[in-house]
Amino acid sequence: MDVKKGEILAGSWGYSMTLWDFYEVVSTSPKTVVLRKLKNKVIGGTQESLEVQPDLYSPLYEEFRVKNDPNQDMIFIRGKNILLNRFDPDRLYVENHMD
C-alpha cells in the first residue's frame, strides 16, 4: 500500500462484535511502515452501536513496524489480524458492542 507520513488508516476487528482501530503513519520505508495507534472518539450512535472516528489529538503512543507491499491495497497487522485501509472522513464507522 502506498502510504505517506501522517496518513490515517482504519481497520475493524472482533469475533462477536465489531470494533474499529485507527492508526497514523509515522514513517515509511520501501518494505515497512511504522504506525501509531490513535484513540477512538464517539461522535454519535447508541449504547449498542457507537459511531466512532479517530481522535487525531490523542495518540496512544503504541508505535510498531509492519511489513508493507506497495503493490497491495491494504496493510495487514499480523498479531492483531487486522486489515487496514485508508481512513475516509466521510464514512460512518460503527462499532457493534452487543456481545
Beta strands, then each sheet from edge to edge (+ up, - down):
strand 1: 8-13
strand 2: 19-28
strand 3: 32-45
strand 4: 49-67
strand 5: 75-77
strand 6: 82-86
strand 7: 93-96
sheet 1: 5+ 6- 1+ 2- 3+ 4- 7+
end
